[in-house]
Amino acid sequence: MWVGVSALLLFRLWFSAVLPMTGDEAYFVLWGEHPAGGYYDHPPMVGWWLAALLAVSRAEWVLRLPALVLPLILAGGAWWLVRPHGAGRARAAAWLVLLAPADVWNVLITTDTPVILLTMLSALAYVAAQRRPSLLWYAAAGALLGLAFLGKYFAALPGIAYLAHVLFARRDAGRWAGFAVLLLAALPAPIYNLWWNSGHCWTNILFNFVNRHDAAGLSWQNPLLYLASLAYLATPWLLLALWRHRGEVRQAVGGSIEANSAFWLAALPFGLFAALSLVKSVGLHWLVSFVPFLAVLAAIALPLAALGRLVKGSAGFAGLHMASILIVSMLPMQAWDKTRLYDSIVLTVRADELLAKLQPYAATYTFAMDSYSSAATLAYHAQRPFAVFGEGSFHARQDDFNTDWRAQDGGNVLILRKTEPQEADYAPYFRQIELRDFELRGARFYLVLGQGFGYDVYHERVLRKIRERFYRIPAWLPQRGCAFYERYFSEGR
């Protein structure tokens, strides 16, 4: 067993060291470089974690340490949950978690990392509170759930699962007192987040509940994509085994604290995501927090022979992932030069060479891009700001607060692009512009060299559109402050 664990850990350590920092990760590292009470897209937990890790090192594998060790903690949690049902079943639960696809290849440090960890820890405390009734364990479950909420809002789903569990599945005398303590312990985190939002344009609320849902609508494709995502993350054979042995699963859920809790912690979130998929695409990463509870349920309910087959199937699938990643890592970068992603690959993998091309302009130009992901990637490697020029998208708008375009008035701005720019798109914002391009590793990049930036024009043509599109704060929300309005629209909202 320990040989297998060591091999998997070594693979993940290698992968975390050689995988270039992705755009989203670089964006969150920028959060860590500027510790704050919150950020545009999500609550601040991953930014706080990265601030602590940046004090140690900027090496990718160090910044990814929480994600690197996360599967071990999840597997340990699954083992602990199943241990009362036998050592063999507990080992099977741990292996099913360790060998789950996401726990093989996912070494990324993102907002999901703290949510996944804290959701599992909260569930462990919740089960501990049922095994040996204790209000302290309920308080721990609530506090951990609150901390998970400070990672991402969908951490509220385990809280809803706890409520449903108390309402529909539990009959013990102390359940409501325990849930009340859990709720009280969880509340400080969302209260803090609401307080922070009231002083920061309600950005988390606008991003999560307003701005990102313009394209929502009925679609037959999204439910199929959701089912495929769930089947991939949980593995088809585990889901099929749970269905084939549904009688044993039903019996385990009815007779075991651990199986009963795991069932509700998996079934309710997955059920809500299924309903949401009718009108919106459900992200693969949203599901990862709840997949370990399916492994726990299987380990408790299924026959030992079936569990052995599941572990072997998952081990083979994990080996396929590892071999595929190793093969891809050995391919020359030019193997991707016919794909539309090639320029992004070059920007990420050869960021140092790309930055060397920009060095002659570093002293006299503010650097910018039209994409938050690319801007964050280059800012991470250059250790200097890269602004987002233009309206951008509803994603990752932290630059609205990081860059003060008033300070650029009359100055020079270099805008790096991966697609050919049109002079007419930039001429209104500068006294003079020059377009240049260069090739790097077979990818072509374009420069817009703008001299004499006109803030007034940018304010009217870009910032006003940003306000109308991304900062439509409902009048009924109490507002203590909004830096975007205070900076650019002092007349108010």
URVENRA-V844999 format. One record per helix or strand of 2 or more residues. SS is the DSSP state (~ for helix, > for strand). FROM is the first residue (numbers start at 1). LEN is the number of residues. If there is no record, write none. Layout:
SS_FROM_LEN, SS_FROM_LEN
//
This chain:
~_2_17, ~_23_11, ~_45_10, ~_60_4, ~_65_21, ~_87_12, ~_101_5, ~_111_21, ~_135_15, ~_153_16, ~_175_24, ~_203_7, ~_211_3, ~_220_15, ~_236_9, ~_246_10, ~_257_20, ~_284_18, ~_304_27, ~_333_4, ~_342_8, ~_351_11, >_366_4, ~_372_11, >_387_2, ~_399_4, ~_405_4, >_413_5, ~_423_5, >_430_11, >_443_11, ~_455_16, ~_483_6
//
